[in-house]
Amino acid sequence: MKHVMFTTLLAFVLGGCSWLPSAEPVQSWTLEPVPGVAGQTVQIDGLRVLRPQVPDLLNGRHMLVVPEGQPPSVYAGARWSSAIPELWRDQLISALQRDSRFSRISGDEVRLAAGKLLVSRLDAFQVEYRQGRPQVVIRGHLQLVKAENRRILAETSFDLSRDASSTELSAVVATFSSLSAEMANEIRDWLLNTEAGAATGQ
């Protein structure tokens, strides 16, 4: 789940500091793979997952934290293994590729032929402190688009949150992993239900 160079406790960059840390991060963290689904027939074939649109604060590798009543900051001494848009996209691609109900899933970096595109906007991928406790929040919007004519076939929003078991960084990252897996499962179900509805003419 993590690549650790040093073990640190949770720390904030608050007060008069900018939201960027003054020192280089000393830890690099990633997300646990989403459990796969095996032994089921292919229902969706040929889908390209695009990098999500994000606000400036999420367009990097730093772990964003929003303390109660204070401006957004970051966890000092830590970063994600890749920029948040790529981390989110790659996690979702992996979840779809590990599911036997999906076939020929690709990303926008290789630009393989695909009949449909998954377009997304990621509004929140952060920790928010509520009543003194850290809560992981993932929020955004999805659109399933026909590649040939860019017509929107379906769209939905997602808004998930979960309390971390403690303020330690390892617990926060574990919560990111479990909530990301829940999000991926919701997206898989939404895609499958959308495809099933289209097949029956609903």
C-alpha positions as CSV (number, residue, x, y, z in Angstrom):
1,M,0.0,0.0,0.0
2,K,2.8,2.4,0.6
3,H,6.4,3.1,-0.3
4,V,8.0,4.4,2.9
5,M,11.4,6.0,3.2
6,F,10.8,7.3,6.7
7,T,8.0,6.8,9.3
8,T,6.4,10.1,10.3
9,L,3.3,11.2,12.2
10,L,0.6,13.4,10.7
11,A,1.7,17.0,10.4
12,F,0.1,20.1,9.0
13,V,1.4,23.1,7.2
14,L,-0.7,25.8,8.7
15,G,-0.6,29.4,9.8
16,G,1.1,31.8,7.5
17,C,2.6,29.2,5.3
18,S,1.4,28.7,1.8
19,W,-0.4,25.4,0.9
20,L,2.8,24.1,-0.6
21,P,5.3,22.5,1.8
22,S,8.7,24.2,2.2
23,A,10.6,20.9,2.3
24,E,10.6,18.0,-0.2
25,P,8.3,15.1,0.7
26,V,10.0,12.1,2.3
27,Q,7.3,9.6,1.8
28,S,5.5,8.3,-1.3
29,W,2.2,6.6,-1.0
30,T,-0.1,4.8,-3.4
31,L,-3.5,3.1,-3.3
32,E,-4.3,-0.6,-2.8
33,P,-5.5,-2.3,-5.9
34,V,-9.3,-2.8,-6.1
35,P,-10.3,-6.5,-5.8
36,G,-11.1,-8.1,-9.1
37,V,-14.1,-9.9,-10.4
38,A,-13.6,-13.2,-12.3
39,G,-15.6,-15.8,-14.1
40,Q,-18.3,-13.5,-15.6
41,T,-19.0,-12.8,-19.3
42,V,-17.9,-9.6,-20.9
43,Q,-20.6,-6.9,-20.9
44,I,-18.7,-3.8,-21.8
45,D,-16.0,-3.9,-24.5
46,G,-13.9,-1.0,-25.6
47,L,-13.8,1.8,-23.1
48,R,-11.2,4.6,-22.8
49,V,-10.9,6.2,-19.3
50,L,-9.7,9.8,-19.6
51,R,-7.7,11.8,-17.1
52,P,-10.2,13.8,-14.9
53,Q,-10.5,17.5,-14.9
54,V,-9.4,18.8,-11.5
55,P,-9.1,22.2,-9.7
56,D,-5.6,23.6,-9.3
57,L,-5.3,22.3,-5.7
58,L,-5.7,18.7,-6.9
59,N,-3.3,19.0,-9.9
60,G,-0.2,17.6,-8.1
61,R,1.1,14.9,-5.8
62,H,0.6,16.6,-2.4
63,M,-2.1,15.2,0.0
64,L,-4.6,18.0,0.4
65,V,-6.1,18.5,3.9
66,V,-8.8,21.0,4.8
67,P,-8.8,21.8,8.6
68,E,-12.0,23.2,10.1
69,G,-12.2,26.9,9.7
70,Q,-8.8,27.2,8.0
71,P,-7.5,27.4,4.4
72,P,-6.6,24.2,2.6
73,S,-3.1,22.9,3.4
74,V,-1.1,19.7,2.8
75,Y,0.4,16.9,4.8
76,A,4.0,17.7,5.3
77,G,6.6,15.1,4.4
78,A,4.2,13.0,2.2
79,R,3.0,12.8,-1.3
80,W,1.1,10.5,-3.7
81,S,3.1,8.2,-6.0
82,S,1.8,10.2,-9.0
83,A,-0.3,13.3,-9.6
84,I,-3.8,13.0,-8.3
85,P,-5.5,13.0,-11.7
86,E,-3.3,10.1,-12.9
87,L,-3.6,8.3,-9.6
88,W,-7.4,8.4,-9.8
89,R,-7.5,7.4,-13.5
90,D,-5.0,4.6,-13.1
91,Q,-6.8,3.2,-10.1
92,L,-10.1,3.1,-12.0
93,I,-8.5,1.6,-15.1
94,S,-6.9,-1.2,-12.9
95,A,-10.3,-1.9,-11.3
96,L,-12.0,-2.2,-14.7
97,Q,-9.2,-4.4,-16.2
98,R,-9.4,-6.7,-13.2
99,D,-13.1,-7.3,-13.8
100,S,-14.0,-10.0,-16.3
101,R,-17.2,-8.1,-17.2
102,F,-15.0,-5.4,-18.9
103,S,-12.8,-5.9,-21.9
104,R,-10.3,-3.7,-23.9
105,I,-10.1,-1.0,-21.2
106,S,-7.5,1.7,-21.9
107,G,-6.4,5.2,-20.9
108,D,-5.8,8.4,-22.7
109,E,-2.0,8.1,-22.7
110,V,-2.0,5.3,-25.3
111,R,-5.1,6.4,-27.1
112,L,-6.2,2.9,-28.4
113,A,-9.3,2.6,-30.4
114,A,-12.4,2.6,-28.2
115,G,-16.1,2.9,-28.8
116,K,-16.9,4.8,-25.6
117,L,-15.1,7.3,-23.4
118,L,-15.4,7.8,-19.7
119,V,-15.0,11.6,-19.1
120,S,-14.8,12.8,-15.5
121,R,-14.3,15.8,-13.2
122,L,-12.7,15.3,-9.8
123,D,-13.8,18.0,-7.4
124,A,-12.5,16.6,-4.1
125,F,-9.8,14.0,-3.3
126,Q,-8.8,15.2,0.2
127,V,-9.0,15.0,3.9
128,E,-11.5,17.3,5.7
129,Y,-11.4,17.7,9.4
130,R,-14.9,17.6,11.0
131,Q,-15.3,17.9,14.8
132,G,-11.6,17.3,15.1
133,R,-11.6,14.0,13.2
134,P,-10.1,13.4,9.7
135,Q,-12.6,12.4,7.0
136,V,-11.5,11.3,3.5
137,V,-13.7,12.8,0.8
138,I,-13.9,11.9,-2.9
139,R,-16.4,13.8,-5.0
140,G,-16.9,14.3,-8.7
141,H,-18.9,13.8,-11.9
142,L,-18.8,11.2,-14.7
143,Q,-20.0,11.2,-18.3
144,L,-20.1,8.2,-20.6
145,V,-19.6,9.5,-24.1
146,K,-19.8,7.8,-27.5
147,A,-16.4,8.2,-29.1
148,E,-17.6,8.5,-32.7
149,N,-19.7,11.6,-32.3
150,R,-19.0,12.8,-28.7
151,R,-22.6,12.3,-27.7
152,I,-23.2,12.0,-24.0
153,L,-24.9,8.6,-23.3
154,A,-25.2,8.9,-19.6
155,E,-23.9,10.9,-16.6
156,T,-23.8,10.7,-12.9
157,S,-22.2,12.2,-9.8
158,F,-20.4,10.6,-6.9
159,D,-19.9,11.9,-3.4
160,L,-18.2,9.5,-0.9
161,S,-16.8,10.1,2.5
162,R,-15.4,8.0,5.3
163,D,-13.8,8.7,8.7
164,A,-10.2,7.6,9.2
165,S,-9.5,5.4,12.2
166,S,-6.9,7.8,13.5
167,T,-4.9,10.9,12.6
168,E,-1.8,8.9,11.7
169,L,-0.9,9.2,8.0
170,S,-1.0,5.4,7.5
171,A,-4.6,5.3,8.7
172,V,-5.5,8.2,6.4
173,V,-4.0,6.5,3.3
174,A,-5.7,3.2,4.2
175,T,-9.0,5.1,4.3
176,F,-8.2,6.6,0.8
177,S,-7.7,3.1,-0.5
178,S,-10.9,1.7,1.0
179,L,-13.0,4.6,-0.2
180,S,-11.4,4.5,-3.6
181,A,-12.3,0.9,-3.9
182,E,-15.9,1.7,-3.0
183,M,-15.9,4.4,-5.6
184,A,-14.6,2.1,-8.2
185,N,-17.3,-0.5,-7.4
186,E,-20.0,2.2,-7.7
187,I,-18.6,3.3,-11.1
188,R,-18.4,-0.3,-12.3
189,D,-22.0,-0.9,-11.3
190,W,-23.1,2.4,-12.9
191,L,-21.4,1.5,-16.2
192,L,-22.9,-2.0,-16.2
193,N,-26.4,-0.7,-15.4
194,T,-26.1,1.9,-18.1
195,E,-25.0,-0.7,-20.6
196,A,-27.9,-3.0,-19.6
197,G,-30.4,-0.2,-19.9
198,A,-29.1,0.7,-23.4
199,A,-29.4,-2.9,-24.5
200,T,-33.0,-3.1,-23.4
201,G,-33.8,0.3,-24.9
202,Q,-34.5,2.1,-21.6
